[in-house]
Amino acid sequence: MRVHTALGPGLLESAYEACLAYELANAGFAVERQRKLPITYGDLKLEEGYRIDLLVENSVVVELKAVEQLRDVHEAQLLSYLRLSSCQVGLLINFHVPHLREGIRRVINTRR
């Protein structure tokens, strides 16, 4: 919330990502930005299939957006990242809102 309060809505996703990673690291969390998420399809392995915006403590996937409105496709994207990474919990955060609490969704991977 500190990042949103300081910067407000209207910036690029990458700015929020850098600032949120900074805040989380300063709070003592292990944070990895743009974590490669390989995809395996049969014998084919795509090393750079996707990238996770933030991976916190090697267990929480954080997908950041700066869009007018979160859509089902954004939640589906995060759910795919959770399944591919074998993580259980993810946060979908949209910074393009007047109050950040309106832009946060928690997503759970129920497949194991």
MMTF fields as JSON, N, C-alpha, C and O atoms, coordinates in Angstrom:
{
  "mmtfVersion": "1.0.0",
  "mmtfProducer": "UNKNOWN",
  "numBonds": 447,
  "numAtoms": 448,
  "numGroups": 112,
  "numChains": 1,
  "numModels": 1,
  "chainsPerModel": [1],
  "groupsPerChain": [112],
  "chainIdList": ["A"],
  "bondAtomList": [4, 2, 8, 6, 12, 10, 16, 14, 20, 18, 24, 22, 28, 26, 32, 30, 36, 34, 40, 38, 44, 42, 48, 46, 52, 50, 56, 54, 60, 58, 64, 62, 68, 66, 72, 70, 76, 74, 80, 78, 84, 82, 88, 86, 92, 90, 96, 94, 100, 98, 104, 102, 108, 106, 112, 110, 116, 114, 120, 118, 124, 122, 128, 126, 132, 130, 136, 134, 140, 138, 144, 142, 148, 146, 152, 150, 156, 154, 160, 158, 164, 162, 168, 166, 172, 170, 176, 174, 180, 178, 184, 182, 188, 186, 192, 190, 196, 194, 200, 198, 204, 202, 208, 206, 212, 210, 216, 214, 220, 218, 224, 222, 228, 226, 232, 230, 236, 234, 240, 238, 244, 242, 248, 246, 252, 250, 256, 254, 260, 258, 264, 262, 268, 266, 272, 270, 276, 274, 280, 278, 284, 282, 288, 286, 292, 290, 296, 294, 300, 298, 304, 302, 308, 306, 312, 310, 316, 314, 320, 318, 324, 322, 328, 326, 332, 330, 336, 334, 340, 338, 344, 342, 348, 346, 352, 350, 356, 354, 360, 358, 364, 362, 368, 366, 372, 370, 376, 374, 380, 378, 384, 382, 388, 386, 392, 390, 396, 394, 400, 398, 404, 402, 408, 406, 412, 410, 416, 414, 420, 418, 424, 422, 428, 426, 432, 430, 436, 434, 440, 438, 444, 442],
  "bondOrderList": [1, 1, 1, 1, 1, 1, 1, 1, 1, 1, 1, 1, 1, 1, 1, 1, 1, 1, 1, 1, 1, 1, 1, 1, 1, 1, 1, 1, 1, 1, 1, 1, 1, 1, 1, 1, 1, 1, 1, 1, 1, 1, 1, 1, 1, 1, 1, 1, 1, 1, 1, 1, 1, 1, 1, 1, 1, 1, 1, 1, 1, 1, 1, 1, 1, 1, 1, 1, 1, 1, 1, 1, 1, 1, 1, 1, 1, 1, 1, 1, 1, 1, 1, 1, 1, 1, 1, 1, 1, 1, 1, 1, 1, 1, 1, 1, 1, 1, 1, 1, 1, 1, 1, 1, 1, 1, 1, 1, 1, 1, 1],
  "groupList": [{"groupName": "MET", "atomNameList": ["N", "CA", "C", "O"], "elementList": ["N", "C", "C", "O"], "formalChargeList": [0, 0, 0, 0], "bondAtomList": [1, 0, 2, 1, 3, 2], "bondOrderList": [1, 1, 2], "singleLetterCode": "M", "chemCompType": "L-PEPTIDE LINKING"}, {"groupName": "ARG", "atomNameList": ["N", "CA", "C", "O"], "elementList": ["N", "C", "C", "O"], "formalChargeList": [0, 0, 0, 0], "bondAtomList": [1, 0, 2, 1, 3, 2], "bondOrderList": [1, 1, 2], "singleLetterCode": "R", "chemCompType": "L-PEPTIDE LINKING"}, {"groupName": "VAL", "atomNameList": ["N", "CA", "C", "O"], "elementList": ["N", "C", "C", "O"], "formalChargeList": [0, 0, 0, 0], "bondAtomList": [1, 0, 2, 1, 3, 2], "bondOrderList": [1, 1, 2], "singleLetterCode": "V", "chemCompType": "L-PEPTIDE LINKING"}, {"groupName": "HIS", "atomNameList": ["N", "CA", "C", "O"], "elementList": ["N", "C", "C", "O"], "formalChargeList": [0, 0, 0, 0], "bondAtomList": [1, 0, 2, 1, 3, 2], "bondOrderList": [1, 1, 2], "singleLetterCode": "H", "chemCompType": "L-PEPTIDE LINKING"}, {"groupName": "THR", "atomNameList": ["N", "CA", "C", "O"], "elementList": ["N", "C", "C", "O"], "formalChargeList": [0, 0, 0, 0], "bondAtomList": [1, 0, 2, 1, 3, 2], "bondOrderList": [1, 1, 2], "singleLetterCode": "T", "chemCompType": "L-PEPTIDE LINKING"}, {"groupName": "ALA", "atomNameList": ["N", "CA", "C", "O"], "elementList": ["N", "C", "C", "O"], "formalChargeList": [0, 0, 0, 0], "bondAtomList": [1, 0, 2, 1, 3, 2], "bondOrderList": [1, 1, 2], "singleLetterCode": "A", "chemCompType": "L-PEPTIDE LINKING"}, {"groupName": "LEU", "atomNameList": ["N", "CA", "C", "O"], "elementList": ["N", "C", "C", "O"], "formalChargeList": [0, 0, 0, 0], "bondAtomList": [1, 0, 2, 1, 3, 2], "bondOrderList": [1, 1, 2], "singleLetterCode": "L", "chemCompType": "L-PEPTIDE LINKING"}, {"groupName": "GLY", "atomNameList": ["N", "CA", "C", "O"], "elementList": ["N", "C", "C", "O"], "formalChargeList": [0, 0, 0, 0], "bondAtomList": [1, 0, 2, 1, 3, 2], "bondOrderList": [1, 1, 2], "singleLetterCode": "G", "chemCompType": "PEPTIDE LINKING"}, {"groupName": "PRO", "atomNameList": ["N", "CA", "C", "O"], "elementList": ["N", "C", "C", "O"], "formalChargeList": [0, 0, 0, 0], "bondAtomList": [1, 0, 2, 1, 3, 2], "bondOrderList": [1, 1, 2], "singleLetterCode": "P", "chemCompType": "L-PEPTIDE LINKING"}, {"groupName": "GLU", "atomNameList": ["N", "CA", "C", "O"], "elementList": ["N", "C", "C", "O"], "formalChargeList": [0, 0, 0, 0], "bondAtomList": [1, 0, 2, 1, 3, 2], "bondOrderList": [1, 1, 2], "singleLetterCode": "E", "chemCompType": "L-PEPTIDE LINKING"}, {"groupName": "SER", "atomNameList": ["N", "CA", "C", "O"], "elementList": ["N", "C", "C", "O"], "formalChargeList": [0, 0, 0, 0], "bondAtomList": [1, 0, 2, 1, 3, 2], "bondOrderList": [1, 1, 2], "singleLetterCode": "S", "chemCompType": "L-PEPTIDE LINKING"}, {"groupName": "TYR", "atomNameList": ["N", "CA", "C", "O"], "elementList": ["N", "C", "C", "O"], "formalChargeList": [0, 0, 0, 0], "bondAtomList": [1, 0, 2, 1, 3, 2], "bondOrderList": [1, 1, 2], "singleLetterCode": "Y", "chemCompType": "L-PEPTIDE LINKING"}, {"groupName": "CYS", "atomNameList": ["N", "CA", "C", "O"], "elementList": ["N", "C", "C", "O"], "formalChargeList": [0, 0, 0, 0], "bondAtomList": [1, 0, 2, 1, 3, 2], "bondOrderList": [1, 1, 2], "singleLetterCode": "C", "chemCompType": "L-PEPTIDE LINKING"}, {"groupName": "ASN", "atomNameList": ["N", "CA", "C", "O"], "elementList": ["N", "C", "C", "O"], "formalChargeList": [0, 0, 0, 0], "bondAtomList": [1, 0, 2, 1, 3, 2], "bondOrderList": [1, 1, 2], "singleLetterCode": "N", "chemCompType": "L-PEPTIDE LINKING"}, {"groupName": "PHE", "atomNameList": ["N", "CA", "C", "O"], "elementList": ["N", "C", "C", "O"], "formalChargeList": [0, 0, 0, 0], "bondAtomList": [1, 0, 2, 1, 3, 2], "bondOrderList": [1, 1, 2], "singleLetterCode": "F", "chemCompType": "L-PEPTIDE LINKING"}, {"groupName": "GLN", "atomNameList": ["N", "CA", "C", "O"], "elementList": ["N", "C", "C", "O"], "formalChargeList": [0, 0, 0, 0], "bondAtomList": [1, 0, 2, 1, 3, 2], "bondOrderList": [1, 1, 2], "singleLetterCode": "Q", "chemCompType": "L-PEPTIDE LINKING"}, {"groupName": "LYS", "atomNameList": ["N", "CA", "C", "O"], "elementList": ["N", "C", "C", "O"], "formalChargeList": [0, 0, 0, 0], "bondAtomList": [1, 0, 2, 1, 3, 2], "bondOrderList": [1, 1, 2], "singleLetterCode": "K", "chemCompType": "L-PEPTIDE LINKING"}, {"groupName": "ILE", "atomNameList": ["N", "CA", "C", "O"], "elementList": ["N", "C", "C", "O"], "formalChargeList": [0, 0, 0, 0], "bondAtomList": [1, 0, 2, 1, 3, 2], "bondOrderList": [1, 1, 2], "singleLetterCode": "I", "chemCompType": "L-PEPTIDE LINKING"}, {"groupName": "ASP", "atomNameList": ["N", "CA", "C", "O"], "elementList": ["N", "C", "C", "O"], "formalChargeList": [0, 0, 0, 0], "bondAtomList": [1, 0, 2, 1, 3, 2], "bondOrderList": [1, 1, 2], "singleLetterCode": "D", "chemCompType": "L-PEPTIDE LINKING"}],
  "groupTypeList": [0, 1, 2, 3, 4, 5, 6, 7, 8, 7, 6, 6, 9, 10, 5, 11, 9, 5, 12, 6, 5, 11, 9, 6, 5, 13, 5, 7, 14, 5, 2, 9, 1, 15, 1, 16, 6, 8, 17, 4, 11, 7, 18, 6, 16, 6, 9, 9, 7, 11, 1, 17, 18, 6, 6, 2, 9, 13, 10, 2, 2, 2, 9, 6, 16, 5, 2, 9, 15, 6, 1, 18, 2, 3, 9, 5, 15, 6, 6, 10, 11, 6, 1, 6, 10, 10, 12, 15, 2, 7, 6, 6, 17, 13, 14, 3, 2, 8, 3, 6, 1, 9, 7, 17, 1, 1, 2, 17, 13, 4, 1, 1],
  "groupIdList": [1, 2, 3, 4, 5, 6, 7, 8, 9, 10, 11, 12, 13, 14, 15, 16, 17, 18, 19, 20, 21, 22, 23, 24, 25, 26, 27, 28, 29, 30, 31, 32, 33, 34, 35, 36, 37, 38, 39, 40, 41, 42, 43, 44, 45, 46, 47, 48, 49, 50, 51, 52, 53, 54, 55, 56, 57, 58, 59, 60, 61, 62, 63, 64, 65, 66, 67, 68, 69, 70, 71, 72, 73, 74, 75, 76, 77, 78, 79, 80, 81, 82, 83, 84, 85, 86, 87, 88, 89, 90, 91, 92, 93, 94, 95, 96, 97, 98, 99, 100, 101, 102, 103, 104, 105, 106, 107, 108, 109, 110, 111, 112],
  "secStructList": [7, 2, 2, 2, 2, 2, 2, 7, 1, 1, 1, 7, 2, 2, 2, 2, 2, 2, 2, 2, 2, 2, 2, 2, 2, 2, 6, 6, 7, 7, 3, 3, 3, 3, 3, 3, 3, 3, 3, 3, 3, 6, 6, 3, 3, 3, 3, 3, 3, 3, 3, 3, 3, 3, 3, 3, 6, 6, 6, 3, 3, 3, 3, 3, 3, 7, 1, 1, 1, 7, 7, 2, 2, 2, 2, 2, 2, 2, 2, 2, 2, 2, 2, 2, 2, 6, 7, 1, 3, 3, 3, 3, 3, 3, 7, 1, 1, 1, 1, 4, 4, 4, 4, 3, 3, 3, 3, 3, 7, 7, 7, 7],
  "xCoordList": [0.825, 0.0, 0.875, 0.485, 2.041, 2.954, 3.357, 3.467, 3.572, 3.957, 2.825, 3.059, 1.607, 0.456, 0.206, -0.105, 0.337, 0.138, 1.159, 0.82, 2.403, 3.465, 3.383, 3.599, 3.069, 3.111, 1.754, 1.661, 0.693, -0.644, -0.804, 0.138, -1.997, -2.229, -1.645, -1.367, -1.467, -1.076, 0.316, 0.676, 1.123, 2.478, 2.499, 1.506, 3.625, 3.797, 3.957, 4.438, 3.547, 3.644, 5.069, 5.268, 6.053, 7.455, 7.903, 8.731, 7.382, 7.728, 7.189, 7.89, 5.949, 5.363, 6.115, 6.335, 6.502, 7.233, 8.536, 8.834, 9.309, 10.597, 10.41, 11.145, 9.441, 9.208, 8.658, 9.052, 7.762, 7.213, 8.3, 8.372, 9.141, 10.255, 11.19, 11.667, 11.446, 12.292, 11.681, 12.377, 10.396, 9.711, 9.713, 9.972, 9.428, 9.402, 10.785, 10.916, 11.806, 13.179, 13.58, 14.214, 13.21, 13.52, 12.786, 13.241, 11.657, 10.902, 11.441, 10.924, 12.479, 13.117, 12.652, 13.034, 11.828, 11.352, 12.332, 12.95, 12.466, 13.235, 12.347, 11.264, 12.81, 12.015, 12.84, 14.004, 12.212, 12.855, 11.992, 10.796, 12.584, 11.86, 12.051, 13.127, 10.98, 11.017, 11.602, 12.481, 11.117, 11.559, 11.117, 9.934, 12.061, 11.75, 10.894, 11.124, 9.916, 9.002, 8.97, 8.194, 9.813, 9.874, 8.608, 7.887, 8.376, 7.236, 7.758, 8.606, 7.253, 7.615, 6.395, 5.313, 6.596, 5.527, 6.132, 6.858, 5.83, 6.45, 7.956, 8.437, 8.701, 10.16, 10.66, 11.857, 9.765, 10.132, 10.124, 9.144, 11.232, 11.293, 11.572, 12.613, 10.613, 10.761, 11.29, 10.536, 12.575, 13.213, 12.625, 12.516, 12.252, 11.729, 10.286, 9.908, 9.497, 8.095, 7.368, 6.672, 7.529, 6.865, 7.781, 8.821, 7.378, 8.117, 7.131, 6.117, 7.45, 6.653, 7.131, 8.334, 6.207, 6.604, 7.418, 8.56, 6.844, 7.546, 7.276, 6.143, 8.311, 8.181, 8.695, 9.874, 7.807, 8.14, 8.318, 7.452, 9.474, 9.796, 9.679, 9.39, 9.903, 9.869, 8.545, 8.49, 7.459, 6.181, 4.954, 3.903, 5.055, 3.91, 4.209, 5.185, 3.355, 3.491, 2.689, 1.505, 3.337, 2.668, 2.659, 3.711, 1.472, 1.293, 0.753, -0.31, 1.489, 1.131, 0.488, 0.864, -0.482, -1.162, -1.315, -1.314, -1.443, -1.765, -2.809, -2.542, -4.003, -5.08, -6.341, -6.488, -7.242, -8.478, -9.284, -9.85, -9.328, -10.125, -9.498, -9.082, -9.432, -8.972, -10.031, -11.229, -9.584, -10.469, -10.212, -9.222, -11.119, -10.961, -9.661, -9.046, -9.244, -8.017, -6.791, -5.826, -6.808, -5.691, -5.61, -4.524, -6.764, -6.798, -6.382, -5.685, -6.807, -6.42, -4.907, -4.288, -4.323, -2.872, -2.162, -1.232, -2.588, -1.971, -2.157, -1.229, -3.327, -3.578, -2.663, -2.171, -2.432, -1.488, -0.086, 0.613, 0.335, 1.662, 1.773, 2.812, 0.71, 0.721, 0.881, 1.661, 0.152, 0.23, 1.606, 2.17, 2.141, 3.446, 4.583, 5.589, 4.427, 5.481, 5.299, 6.183, 4.17, 3.808, 3.639, 3.743, 3.382, 3.069, 1.571, 0.79, 1.181, -0.226, -0.951, -2.143, -0.244, -0.894, -0.322, 0.886, -1.229, -0.811, -1.623, -2.759, -1.03, -1.719, -1.729, -0.696, -2.901, -3.077, -3.325, -4.332, -2.409, -2.495, -2.567, -1.671, -3.649, -3.84, -3.608, -4.337, -2.598, -2.252, -3.053, -2.941, -3.85, -4.604, -5.996, -7.013, -6.015, -7.262, -7.062, -5.933, -8.161, -8.027, -7.509, -6.696, -7.978, -7.553, -7.082, -7.818, -5.869, -5.264, -6.086, -6.088, -6.781, -7.579, -8.612, -9.052, -8.999, -9.946, -9.276, -9.96, -7.953, -7.232, -6.476, -5.607, -6.789, -6.058, -6.976, -8.068, -6.513, -7.221, -6.25, -5.112, -6.698, -5.925, -6.414, -7.618, -5.478, -5.81, -5.11, -3.93, -5.863, -5.344, -5.292, -6.246, -4.175, -4.02, -4.509, -3.86, -5.645, -6.214, -5.735, -5.974, -5.064, -4.523, -3.168, -2.346, -2.947, -1.64, -1.056, 0.038],
  "yCoordList": [-1.183, 0.0, 1.255, 2.295, 1.144, 2.281, 2.735, 3.932, 1.78, 2.111, 2.855, 3.871, 2.362, 3.001, 4.389, 5.325, 4.525, 5.828, 6.843, 8.001, 6.411, 7.319, 7.673, 8.822, 6.679, 6.892, 7.164, 7.854, 6.619, 6.769, 5.939, 5.277, 5.973, 5.237, 6.008, 7.203, 5.3, 5.965, 5.681, 6.139, 4.934, 4.619, 3.267, 2.539, 2.952, 1.65, 0.562, 0.806, -0.62, -1.788, -1.991, -2.348, -1.767, -1.998, -1.086, -1.493, 0.12, 1.03, 0.497, 0.501, 0.042, -0.535, -1.796, -2.036, -2.587, -3.826, -3.532, -4.156, -2.595, -2.251, -1.715, -2.095, -0.846, -0.245, -1.258, -1.246, -2.127, -3.143, -4.143, -4.55, -4.538, -5.441, -4.796, -5.463, -3.515, -2.767, -2.786, -3.075, -2.481, -2.463, -3.844, -3.962, -4.87, -6.228, -6.655, -7.249, -6.358, -6.709, -5.959, -6.528, -4.686, -3.908, -4.428, -4.233, -5.085, -5.679, -7.062, -7.699, -7.531, -8.793, -10.003, -11.13, -9.783, -10.893, -11.179, -10.263, -12.45, -12.832, -12.598, -13.173, -11.751, -11.378, -11.577, -11.184, -12.194, -12.385, -11.721, -11.998, -10.851, -10.165, -10.907, -11.432, -10.937, -11.513, -12.926, -13.238, -13.753, -15.153, -15.915, -15.927, -16.546, -17.349, -18.536, -19.174, -18.81, -19.914, -20.786, -20.528, -21.82, -22.665, -23.507, -23.801, -23.873, -24.719, -25.968, -25.895, -27.117, -28.379, -28.931, -29.044, -29.271, -29.864, -31.056, -30.9, -32.241, -33.439, -33.376, -33.22, -33.499, -33.413, -31.979, -31.723, -31.059, -29.662, -28.897, -28.932, -28.207, -27.38, -25.948, -25.64, -25.077, -23.653, -22.978, -22.75, -22.66, -22.098, -20.753, -20.457, -19.952, -18.625, -18.489, -17.519, -19.48, -19.452, -18.255, -17.537, -18.04, -16.934, -16.395, -16.979, -15.271, -14.682, -14.252, -13.611, -14.616, -14.197, -12.804, -12.58, -11.869, -10.51, -10.534, -10.075, -11.063, -11.179, -12.551, -13.034, -13.162, -14.4, -14.092, -13.791, -14.169, -13.8, -15.064, -15.937, -15.132, -16.263, -17.596, -18.625, -17.573, -18.768, -19.523, -20.724, -18.809, -19.5, -18.683, -19.263, -17.37, -16.528, -15.828, -15.088, -16.072, -15.443, -14.146, -14.143, -13.051, -11.755, -11.281, -11.08, -11.109, -10.62, -9.199, -8.962, -8.263, -6.85, -6.378, -6.795, -5.506, -4.898, -3.4, -2.943, -2.662, -1.236, -1.004, -0.357, -1.545, -1.519, -0.924, -0.896, -0.453, 0.149, -0.811, -0.423, -2.074, -3.056, -4.435, -4.822, -5.172, -6.556, -7.385, -7.201, -8.284, -9.16, -10.614, -10.935, -11.473, -12.906, -13.444, -14.345, -12.903, -13.369, -13.088, -13.851, -12.022, -11.727, -12.764, -13.218, -13.13, -14.165, -15.523, -16.296, -15.805, -17.058, -17.103, -18.158, -15.968, -15.879, -16.228, -17.034, -15.636, -15.916, -17.376, -18.005, -17.914, -19.318, -20.231, -21.233, -19.902, -20.671, -20.599, -21.61, -19.421, -19.27, -20.095, -20.699, -20.12, -20.929, -22.399, -23.101, -22.864, -24.283, -24.638, -25.678, -23.772, -24.042, -23.977, -24.67, -23.15, -22.985, -23.895, -23.968, -24.585, -25.431, -24.636, -25.194, -23.348, -22.528, -22.615, -22.883, -22.39, -22.514, -21.175, -21.108, -20.101, -18.806, -17.741, -17.661, -16.922, -15.807, -14.566, -14.649, -13.416, -12.142, -11.44, -11.3, -11.005, -10.211, -8.793, -8.518, -7.891, -6.52, -5.535, -5.473, -4.77, -3.734, -2.369, -1.978, -1.65, -0.351, 0.796, 1.935, 0.512, 1.579, 1.73, 1.659, 1.938, 2.111, 3.254, 3.542, 3.909, 4.99, 4.508, 5.186, 3.331, 2.749, 1.33, 0.529, 1.017, -0.268, -1.463, -2.497, -1.35, -2.492, -2.936, -4.085, -2.035, -2.376, -3.141, -3.707, -3.16, -3.777, -5.038, -5.464, -5.647, -6.849, -8.057, -8.031, -9.124, -10.41, -11.495, -11.543, -12.353, -13.52, -14.708, -14.936, -15.464, -16.62, -17.843, -17.798, -18.926, -20.174, -21.252, -21.433, -21.957, -23.091, -24.33, -24.81, -24.841, -26.022, -27.318, -28.387, -27.255, -28.478, -28.79, -27.899, -30.042, -30.473, -31.519, -32.013],
  "zCoordList": [0.0, 0.0, 0.0, -0.53, 0.59, 0.639, -0.767, -1.032, -1.652, -3.027, -3.718, -4.372, -3.581, -4.228, -3.643, -4.38, -2.346, -1.707, -2.206, -2.452, -2.354, -2.786, -4.269, -4.654, -5.093, -6.542, -7.17, -8.185, -6.56, -7.129, -8.397, -8.832, -8.99, -10.241, -11.431, -11.338, -12.545, -13.784, -14.286, -15.371, -13.532, -13.991, -14.698, -14.705, -15.28, -15.924, -14.862, -13.756, -15.232, -14.353, -13.84, -12.679, -14.698, -14.326, -13.182, -12.367, -13.104, -12.002, -10.685, -9.673, -10.698, -9.484, -9.074, -7.886, -10.043, -9.75, -9.027, -8.01, -9.538, -8.932, -7.514, -6.601, -7.334, -6.015, -5.018, -3.852, -5.45, -4.553, -4.159, -3.0, -5.105, -4.794, -3.773, -2.854, -3.934, -2.997, -1.592, -0.619, -1.485, -0.187, 0.477, 1.675, -0.298, 0.253, 0.733, 1.803, -0.048, 0.344, 1.613, 2.5, 1.696, 2.903, 4.136, 5.263, 3.922, 5.029, 5.405, 6.323, 4.7, 5.04, 4.251, 4.563, 3.227, 2.403, 1.268, 0.725, 0.919, -0.263, -1.476, -1.582, -2.389, -3.561, -4.82, -4.895, -5.8, -7.096, -8.162, -8.253, -8.963, -10.035, -11.353, -11.642, -12.146, -13.498, -13.506, -14.309, -12.626, -12.529, -13.771, -14.108, -14.447, -15.631, -15.224, -14.196, -16.048, -15.797, -17.047, -17.967, -17.084, -18.273, -18.451, -17.498, -19.68, -20.022, -20.698, -21.587, -20.275, -20.913, -21.621, -21.046, -22.877, -23.691, -24.407, -25.389, -23.913, -24.483, -24.288, -23.166, -25.383, -25.33, -25.465, -25.336, -25.718, -25.937, -24.61, -23.866, -24.328, -23.13, -23.55, -24.13, -23.241, -23.539, -22.282, -21.336, -22.266, -21.075, -20.668, -19.478, -21.632, -21.309, -21.765, -22.422, -21.405, -21.793, -21.218, -21.936, -19.916, -19.235, -18.15, -17.848, -17.567, -16.448, -15.371, -15.647, -14.157, -13.004, -12.61, -12.482, -12.417, -12.032, -10.748, -10.727, -9.687, -8.405, -7.797, -7.806, -7.277, -6.517, -5.112, -4.926, -4.13, -2.76, -1.92, -1.882, -1.247, -0.376, -1.113, -0.503, -2.41, -3.252, -3.15, -3.418, -2.757, -2.607, -3.006, -3.277, -3.051, -3.416, -4.734, -4.853, -5.72, -7.033, -7.022, -6.685, -7.392, -7.443, -8.895, -9.502, -9.431, -10.804, -10.716, -10.141, -11.285, -11.209, -12.502, -13.598, -12.344, -13.487, -13.234, -12.091, -14.309, -14.267, -15.352, -16.365, -15.121, -16.114, -15.498, -14.276, -16.341, -15.844, -14.981, -13.959, -15.409, -14.682, -14.833, -15.925, -13.728, -13.802, -14.507, -14.289, -15.34, -16.099, -15.707, -15.048, -16.125, -15.854, -16.448, -15.878, -17.578, -18.228, -17.361, -17.405, -16.584, -15.686, -14.57, -14.209, -14.032, -13.004, -13.587, -12.93, -14.808, -15.475, -15.701, -15.569, -16.04, -16.228, -14.925, -14.924, -13.83, -12.537, -12.151, -11.643, -12.381, -12.059, -12.876, -12.356, -14.132, -14.959, -14.384, -14.333, -13.952, -13.345, -12.072, -11.808, -11.29, -10.065, -10.393, -9.75, -11.381, -11.757, -12.322, -11.983, -13.181, -13.785, -12.77, -12.918, -11.745, -10.752, -9.54, -8.686, -9.458, -8.311, -7.022, -5.93, -7.143, -5.971, -5.711, -6.624, -4.48, -4.12, -4.058, -4.355, -3.675, -3.455, -4.37, -4.591, -4.897, -5.726, -5.424, -4.957, -5.694, -5.562, -6.905, -7.56, -7.302, -8.502, -8.025, -7.372, -8.352, -7.843, -9.001, -9.842, -9.026, -10.042, -9.399, -8.488, -9.871, -9.314, -9.924, -9.471, -10.934, -11.605, -10.98, -11.669, -9.667, -8.909, -7.911, -7.515, -7.503, -6.525, -5.165, -4.537, -4.706, -3.435, -3.709, -4.287, -3.301, -3.656, -3.193, -3.862, -2.069, -1.582, -2.62, -2.601, -3.522, -4.592, -5.732, -6.584, -5.751, -6.857, -6.511, -7.272, -5.374, -4.947, -4.956, -4.389, -5.613, -5.598, -5.168, -5.636, -4.287, -3.875, -4.68, -4.793, -5.238, -6.072, -5.479, -5.131, -5.375, -4.808, -5.889, -6.646, -5.95, -6.845, -6.115, -5.186, -6.534, -5.864, -6.479, -5.916, -7.623, -8.255, -7.673, -7.457, -7.427, -6.896, -7.774, -7.502]
}
